[in-house]
Amino acid sequence: MPVVTDLTQLQLFMDFVEKTAHRECPGGLKGCALNGESDMRCRLGPKYFLDKHAVTTDRTSQQTTPSFFLFVNLLFFVVIN
């Protein structure tokens, strides 16, 4: 009986892995070598992965603000005087 239970749990786990791979991985479980023509994620290449797993999509942290320029100007005048 325990072997049957273990096999059932193993089959459930393998089904979960297969479904997750088909959903998350470009090319699914078999990869882009076999599914390169049918899977759009394979044709997108690394861009699919990088867009999906970007660290941040917030562009405001990369923009300079007017307060930054004010701070730099004040620092400049303090150093000159």
Secondary structure as a PSIPRED ss2 file (coil, helix, strand):
# PSIPRED VFORMAT (PSIPRED V4.0)

   1 M C   1.000  0.000  0.000
   2 P H   0.000  1.000  0.000
   3 V H   0.000  1.000  0.000
   4 V H   0.000  1.000  0.000
   5 T H   0.000  1.000  0.000
   6 D H   0.000  1.000  0.000
   7 L H   0.000  1.000  0.000
   8 T H   0.000  1.000  0.000
   9 Q H   0.000  1.000  0.000
  10 L H   0.000  1.000  0.000
  11 Q H   0.000  1.000  0.000
  12 L H   0.000  1.000  0.000
  13 F H   0.000  1.000  0.000
  14 M H   0.000  1.000  0.000
  15 D H   0.000  1.000  0.000
  16 F H   0.000  1.000  0.000
  17 V H   0.000  1.000  0.000
  18 E H   0.000  1.000  0.000
  19 K H   0.000  1.000  0.000
  20 T H   0.000  1.000  0.000
  21 A H   0.000  1.000  0.000
  22 H H   0.000  1.000  0.000
  23 R H   0.000  1.000  0.000
  24 E H   0.000  1.000  0.000
  25 C C   1.000  0.000  0.000
  26 P C   1.000  0.000  0.000
  27 G C   1.000  0.000  0.000
  28 G C   1.000  0.000  0.000
  29 L C   1.000  0.000  0.000
  30 K C   1.000  0.000  0.000
  31 G C   1.000  0.000  0.000
  32 C H   0.000  1.000  0.000
  33 A H   0.000  1.000  0.000
  34 L H   0.000  1.000  0.000
  35 N H   0.000  1.000  0.000
  36 G C   1.000  0.000  0.000
  37 E C   1.000  0.000  0.000
  38 S C   1.000  0.000  0.000
  39 D C   1.000  0.000  0.000
  40 M H   0.000  1.000  0.000
  41 R H   0.000  1.000  0.000
  42 C H   0.000  1.000  0.000
  43 R H   0.000  1.000  0.000
  44 L H   0.000  1.000  0.000
  45 G C   1.000  0.000  0.000
  46 P H   0.000  1.000  0.000
  47 K H   0.000  1.000  0.000
  48 Y H   0.000  1.000  0.000
  49 F H   0.000  1.000  0.000
  50 L H   0.000  1.000  0.000
  51 D H   0.000  1.000  0.000
  52 K H   0.000  1.000  0.000
  53 H C   1.000  0.000  0.000
  54 A C   1.000  0.000  0.000
  55 V C   1.000  0.000  0.000
  56 T C   1.000  0.000  0.000
  57 T C   1.000  0.000  0.000
  58 D C   1.000  0.000  0.000
  59 R C   1.000  0.000  0.000
  60 T H   0.000  1.000  0.000
  61 S H   0.000  1.000  0.000
  62 Q H   0.000  1.000  0.000
  63 Q C   1.000  0.000  0.000
  64 T C   1.000  0.000  0.000
  65 T C   1.000  0.000  0.000
  66 P H   0.000  1.000  0.000
  67 S H   0.000  1.000  0.000
  68 F H   0.000  1.000  0.000
  69 F H   0.000  1.000  0.000
  70 L H   0.000  1.000  0.000
  71 F H   0.000  1.000  0.000
  72 V H   0.000  1.000  0.000
  73 N H   0.000  1.000  0.000
  74 L H   0.000  1.000  0.000
  75 L H   0.000  1.000  0.000
  76 F H   0.000  1.000  0.000
  77 F H   0.000  1.000  0.000
  78 V H   0.000  1.000  0.000
  79 V H   0.000  1.000  0.000
  80 I H   0.000  1.000  0.000
  81 N C   1.000  0.000  0.000
